[in-house]
Amino acid sequence: MTRPPTAAQRRVIDAADPVTGRLKGTESQLDALVKRGLAFRHPRPPHDHFLTPAGHRVRETAAAAPEQPPATDPTPAAGVFTAHVGGTEEPAETGPARVREVHSAWQGLLELRRMTNPDGATDRPCSWERGHLVPAAALALEAAGHAPEAGGAPGYRVRATPQPEAVAVHAPEGEALRACASTLERAGWQVGEYTQPRTGTRYLLASPRRV
C-alpha cells in the first residue's frame, strides 16, 4: 500500500467490528480496501468482508490518541470493548451489561476462528488472536467467568512477554491458577506452569495452539 486510505475508506475501517473485523460499506469501498490489502472477501456465503491484519493495524493506529495512557496501562478506552486484563486500580465491571458484552465478543471471536482458520476450526486460536495475544487470552478467561485482579480484589492478570506468541498469566496460586490453565487449554492455548526465579511465585505461560 503506497497511499493512505481515503476519508471514506477510513470511516469504513473505523466502523469495523472490533473483534471480528467484519466490514460494512458499499461494494466499491469494500473492493478498494481489498485491492489495498486492508480487507478480504470471505469465500463462503454470505461472502462478507473482513479486515486483514494490515487493516486491523490501520484501525488501531487511528484509534490511538496522544492523550491516551501508554500501552502498558491495562485501563480500557471509553466506549470501546476491551477484555479485562487485570491489574487496574478501579473495580472491574461485572454487571449484566458487561456479561452480555463479553459473551457477544467471545461468540464473535469463535465466528472469526471459523471464518479465518483454513479448516474452519473453532477450537484453536486464529491469526487475529496471535496478533493480539493479551486481549485474546484475557477474553477467553473473562468469557469463562474468571474474575480479573481489579480494585484490590484478587484475580488474574495477563501480560505480554519477551517470548514470541506467549503471554504470562498471573493468578492466586493453587486452584485459581489451575482453573485459568484449564480454561485456556479448552480455548485452544498451550499452557505451562512456571516459577519466577526471584520471588518463587507460580505463573502460567500460554501460547496459541496452531494444530
C-alpha positions as CSV (number, residue, x, y, z in Angstrom):
1,M,0.0,0.0,0.0
2,T,1.6,3.2,-1.2
3,R,-1.2,5.7,-0.3
4,P,-3.2,6.1,2.9
5,P,-6.9,5.2,2.8
6,T,-9.3,7.9,1.8
7,A,-11.5,9.5,4.4
8,A,-14.5,7.4,3.3
9,Q,-12.4,4.2,3.5
10,R,-11.1,5.2,6.9
11,R,-14.7,5.6,8.1
12,V,-15.5,2.0,6.9
13,I,-12.3,0.7,8.6
14,D,-13.1,2.6,11.9
15,A,-16.7,1.2,11.9
16,A,-15.5,-2.4,11.6
17,D,-16.5,-4.9,14.3
18,P,-13.7,-4.5,17.0
19,V,-13.4,-8.3,17.4
20,T,-14.2,-10.0,14.1
21,G,-13.2,-7.1,11.8
22,R,-16.4,-7.5,9.8
23,L,-16.9,-4.6,7.4
24,K,-19.9,-2.7,6.2
25,G,-19.8,-0.4,3.2
26,T,-20.6,0.0,-0.5
27,E,-19.2,-2.6,-2.9
28,S,-16.8,0.0,-4.4
29,Q,-15.5,0.9,-0.9
30,L,-15.0,-2.8,0.0
31,D,-13.4,-3.7,-3.3
32,A,-11.0,-0.8,-2.9
33,L,-10.0,-2.0,0.6
34,V,-9.4,-5.5,-0.8
35,K,-7.2,-4.1,-3.6
36,R,-5.2,-2.2,-0.9
37,G,-4.7,-5.4,1.1
38,L,-6.7,-4.0,4.0
39,A,-9.7,-6.3,3.7
40,F,-10.6,-9.7,2.3
41,R,-13.8,-11.2,1.0
42,H,-14.7,-14.5,2.7
43,P,-15.1,-17.3,0.2
44,R,-18.1,-18.8,1.8
45,P,-21.6,-17.3,1.8
46,P,-22.7,-14.7,2.6
47,H,-19.3,-13.5,1.4
48,D,-18.8,-10.8,4.0
49,H,-15.7,-8.6,4.0
50,F,-13.3,-8.6,6.9
51,L,-10.2,-6.6,7.9
52,T,-6.8,-8.2,7.1
53,P,-4.0,-7.9,9.8
54,A,-2.9,-4.7,7.9
55,G,-6.4,-3.4,8.1
56,H,-6.5,-4.0,11.8
57,R,-3.3,-2.1,12.2
58,V,-4.7,0.9,10.4
59,R,-7.8,0.8,12.6
60,E,-5.7,0.5,15.8
61,T,-3.5,3.4,14.7
62,A,-6.5,5.6,14.1
63,A,-7.9,4.7,17.5
64,A,-4.7,5.7,19.3
65,A,-4.7,9.2,20.7
66,P,-1.8,11.2,22.1
67,E,-3.6,11.7,25.4
68,Q,-4.3,8.1,26.0
69,P,-2.2,6.2,28.6
70,P,0.7,4.0,27.5
71,A,0.1,0.6,26.0
72,T,1.2,-1.0,29.3
73,D,-1.7,0.6,31.1
74,P,-4.5,-2.0,31.2
75,T,-7.3,0.5,31.5
76,P,-9.6,0.3,28.5
77,A,-10.5,3.3,26.4
78,A,-14.0,4.6,27.0
79,G,-16.7,3.3,24.6
80,V,-14.6,0.5,23.2
81,F,-15.0,-3.1,24.3
82,T,-11.8,-4.4,25.9
83,A,-11.4,-7.6,27.8
84,H,-10.3,-7.1,31.4
85,V,-6.5,-8.0,31.5
86,G,-6.3,-7.4,35.3
87,G,-4.2,-5.1,37.4
88,T,-6.4,-2.0,37.4
89,E,-6.9,0.2,40.5
90,E,-10.6,0.6,39.7
91,P,-13.0,-2.3,40.3
92,A,-13.9,-4.3,37.2
93,E,-17.3,-4.1,35.6
94,T,-19.3,-7.2,36.5
95,G,-23.0,-6.3,35.8
96,P,-25.4,-7.9,33.3
97,A,-24.4,-5.4,30.6
98,R,-20.8,-6.4,30.9
99,V,-21.7,-10.1,30.9
100,R,-23.6,-9.6,27.6
101,E,-20.7,-7.7,26.0
102,V,-18.2,-10.4,26.9
103,H,-20.5,-13.2,25.7
104,S,-21.0,-11.3,22.4
105,A,-17.3,-10.7,22.0
106,W,-16.5,-14.3,22.6
107,Q,-19.1,-15.6,20.2
108,G,-17.7,-13.1,17.6
109,L,-14.2,-14.4,18.2
110,L,-15.4,-18.0,17.7
111,E,-17.0,-16.9,14.4
112,L,-13.8,-15.2,13.4
113,R,-11.9,-18.5,14.0
114,R,-14.5,-20.4,11.9
115,M,-14.1,-18.0,9.0
116,T,-10.3,-17.4,9.0
117,N,-8.8,-20.7,10.1
118,P,-8.1,-22.7,6.9
119,D,-10.2,-25.7,8.1
120,G,-12.9,-23.6,9.8
121,A,-11.9,-24.9,13.2
122,T,-13.2,-23.0,16.3
123,D,-11.2,-25.0,18.9
124,R,-7.9,-23.2,18.3
125,P,-6.9,-19.5,18.0
126,C,-6.8,-17.7,14.7
127,S,-4.3,-15.2,13.3
128,W,-6.1,-12.2,14.9
129,E,-5.5,-13.8,18.3
130,R,-1.9,-14.5,17.6
131,G,-1.5,-10.8,16.7
132,H,-3.4,-9.7,19.9
133,L,-2.2,-12.1,22.5
134,V,-3.0,-10.3,25.7
135,P,-6.6,-9.3,24.9
136,A,-7.3,-12.7,23.3
137,A,-6.2,-14.6,26.4
138,A,-8.0,-12.2,28.7
139,L,-11.2,-12.6,26.7
140,A,-11.0,-16.3,27.0
141,L,-10.6,-16.0,30.7
142,E,-13.3,-13.4,31.2
143,A,-15.8,-15.2,29.0
144,A,-15.3,-18.4,31.1
145,G,-16.3,-16.4,34.3
146,H,-12.8,-15.8,35.8
147,A,-12.5,-12.5,37.7
148,P,-9.6,-10.1,36.9
149,E,-7.4,-8.6,39.5
150,A,-9.0,-5.2,40.0
151,G,-9.8,-2.6,42.7
152,G,-7.7,-4.5,45.2
153,A,-9.6,-7.8,44.6
154,P,-7.6,-10.9,43.7
155,G,-7.9,-12.4,40.2
156,Y,-6.0,-13.0,37.0
157,R,-3.5,-10.7,35.3
158,V,-2.5,-11.2,31.6
159,R,0.8,-9.6,30.5
160,A,2.9,-9.6,27.4
161,T,6.3,-11.4,27.5
162,P,9.6,-11.1,25.5
163,Q,8.8,-14.6,24.1
164,P,7.1,-14.6,20.7
165,E,3.4,-15.7,20.8
166,A,3.4,-16.1,24.6
167,V,1.6,-14.3,27.4
168,A,2.1,-14.6,31.1
169,V,-1.0,-15.2,33.2
170,H,-0.8,-14.5,37.0
171,A,-3.4,-15.6,39.5
172,P,-3.5,-16.6,43.1
173,E,-1.6,-19.8,43.4
174,G,-3.4,-23.1,43.7
175,E,-6.9,-23.7,42.5
176,A,-7.3,-20.3,40.8
177,L,-4.2,-20.7,38.8
178,R,-5.0,-24.2,37.7
179,A,-8.5,-23.1,36.7
180,C,-7.1,-20.4,34.5
181,A,-4.8,-23.0,32.9
182,S,-7.8,-25.3,32.3
183,T,-9.8,-22.6,30.7
184,L,-7.0,-21.5,28.3
185,E,-6.4,-25.1,27.3
186,R,-10.1,-25.6,26.4
187,A,-9.9,-22.3,24.4
188,G,-7.1,-23.7,22.3
189,W,-4.0,-22.4,24.1
190,Q,-0.9,-24.4,25.1
191,V,-0.2,-23.7,28.8
192,G,2.7,-24.4,31.1
193,E,3.2,-23.6,34.8
194,Y,6.5,-21.9,35.8
195,T,8.1,-20.4,38.8
196,Q,9.6,-16.9,38.9
197,P,13.2,-17.3,40.0
198,R,13.4,-14.2,42.3
199,T,10.0,-14.5,44.1
200,G,9.2,-18.2,43.8
201,T,5.7,-17.2,42.5
202,R,4.0,-19.6,40.2
203,Y,2.5,-18.3,36.9
204,L,1.3,-19.6,33.6
205,L,2.9,-19.2,30.2
206,A,0.3,-19.6,27.4
207,S,0.7,-19.7,23.6
208,P,-2.0,-20.1,20.9
209,R,-2.1,-23.7,19.7
210,R,-1.6,-24.0,15.9
211,V,-2.7,-27.6,15.3
